[in-house]
Structure formats: structure tokens, C-alpha cells
Amino acid sequence: MILEKIILVALASTFFLILLDKLEVITYMQLHATRLFGRFKRLPSCDFCMLFWLNLLIALPLAFISNIFYLGVPLFSTPLALAIYANCRATLK
């Protein structure tokens, strides 16, 4: 049951990161990182960091709607999402 949630959140965050990469939003964020993120200007260049925050953004509404244990899902879905994203980047380029 929890494994399904981890896999679905990982797949959703990977999809959104690939979509943002294809729309060149990631490139824009990297170019304007100082203005957008201030002290956290390295955030757009870290795939693990972006996937963690995407996982958390996906899990937060789920935690408020159904179960508070969704807040632990990003801890386990981020490495899975990173592996999927790295594999997709290697095959797409």
C-alpha cells in the first residue's frame, strides 16, 4: 500500500521535472537563480534537490486530504525518482 504511494509520487515528480526540462523552465531558473532563489541559487542545478521539493509539493496536498503519513513519502520516493530521471535523461539525449 505505501509502496504504491511512493512509486506514484516518484513517477509524478519525475514527469513534472521532465516536462519542466522540455519547456526549458529549468534552464530559465538556472540563468536567473540568484534573483529567483537568493541564497539557494544552486537549487536549480541539483536534480536531487528539485526532485525532493517536487515530491514534497505532491505529497503535501495528499497528506492534508487523506493521511499525515504522506509526509514521509518524499524521503523514500526521491531516490527512486532520481534513478528514473537519470535513466530518462540518458535515453532522451
C-alpha positions as CSV (number, residue, x, y, z in Angstrom):
1,M,0.0,0.0,0.0
2,I,2.7,2.5,1.0
3,L,5.0,1.2,-1.8
4,E,2.3,2.2,-4.3
5,K,2.2,5.7,-3.0
6,I,6.0,6.0,-3.1
7,I,6.1,4.8,-6.7
8,L,3.2,7.1,-7.8
9,V,4.7,10.2,-6.2
10,A,8.1,9.3,-7.7
11,L,6.6,8.9,-11.2
12,A,4.6,12.1,-10.9
13,S,7.6,14.2,-9.8
14,T,9.8,12.7,-12.5
15,F,7.1,13.5,-15.1
16,F,6.9,17.1,-13.9
17,L,10.7,17.6,-13.9
18,I,11.0,16.1,-17.4
19,L,8.1,18.4,-18.5
20,L,9.8,21.5,-16.9
21,D,13.1,20.5,-18.6
22,K,11.5,20.2,-22.0
23,L,9.7,23.5,-21.6
24,E,13.2,25.0,-20.7
25,V,11.9,26.2,-17.3
26,I,14.9,24.6,-15.6
27,T,17.3,26.5,-17.9
28,Y,15.5,29.7,-17.1
29,M,15.7,29.0,-13.4
30,Q,19.4,28.3,-13.7
31,L,20.1,31.5,-15.6
32,H,18.1,33.6,-13.1
33,A,18.8,31.6,-9.9
34,T,20.2,34.5,-7.9
35,R,17.2,36.6,-8.5
36,L,14.7,33.8,-8.0
37,F,16.2,31.9,-5.1
38,G,18.6,34.2,-3.4
39,R,20.9,32.3,-1.1
40,F,19.6,29.0,-2.5
41,K,20.9,29.8,-6.0
42,R,22.3,26.2,-6.5
43,L,18.9,24.6,-6.2
44,P,18.0,24.5,-9.9
45,S,21.3,22.8,-10.7
46,C,20.7,20.0,-8.2
47,D,18.4,17.2,-9.6
48,F,18.1,15.6,-6.2
49,C,17.0,18.8,-4.6
50,M,14.5,19.7,-7.2
51,L,13.0,16.2,-7.1
52,F,12.8,16.3,-3.3
53,W,10.9,19.5,-3.4
54,L,8.6,18.3,-6.2
55,N,7.9,15.2,-4.2
56,L,7.1,17.2,-1.1
57,L,4.8,19.5,-3.1
58,I,3.0,16.5,-4.5
59,A,2.8,14.8,-1.1
60,L,1.6,17.8,0.9
61,P,-1.9,18.0,-0.5
62,L,-2.2,14.2,-0.2
63,A,-1.2,14.4,3.4
64,F,-3.9,17.1,4.1
65,I,-6.6,15.2,2.2
66,S,-6.1,11.7,3.4
67,N,-3.3,10.7,5.7
68,I,-0.5,12.5,7.5
69,F,1.9,9.7,6.7
70,Y,2.2,11.1,3.2
71,L,4.8,13.5,4.6
72,G,7.3,10.6,4.8
73,V,6.8,9.6,1.2
74,P,9.3,12.1,-0.2
75,L,12.1,10.6,1.8
76,F,11.7,7.3,0.0
77,S,10.4,8.4,-3.4
78,T,13.2,10.9,-4.1
79,P,16.0,8.3,-4.7
80,L,13.6,6.3,-6.9
81,A,12.6,9.5,-8.8
82,L,16.3,10.4,-9.3
83,A,17.1,7.0,-10.7
84,I,14.1,7.2,-13.1
85,Y,15.0,10.8,-14.1
86,A,18.7,9.9,-14.7
87,N,17.7,7.0,-16.9
88,C,15.3,9.1,-18.9
89,R,17.9,11.9,-19.4
90,A,20.4,9.3,-20.7
91,T,17.9,7.8,-23.2
92,L,16.4,11.2,-24.3
93,K,19.7,12.9,-25.2
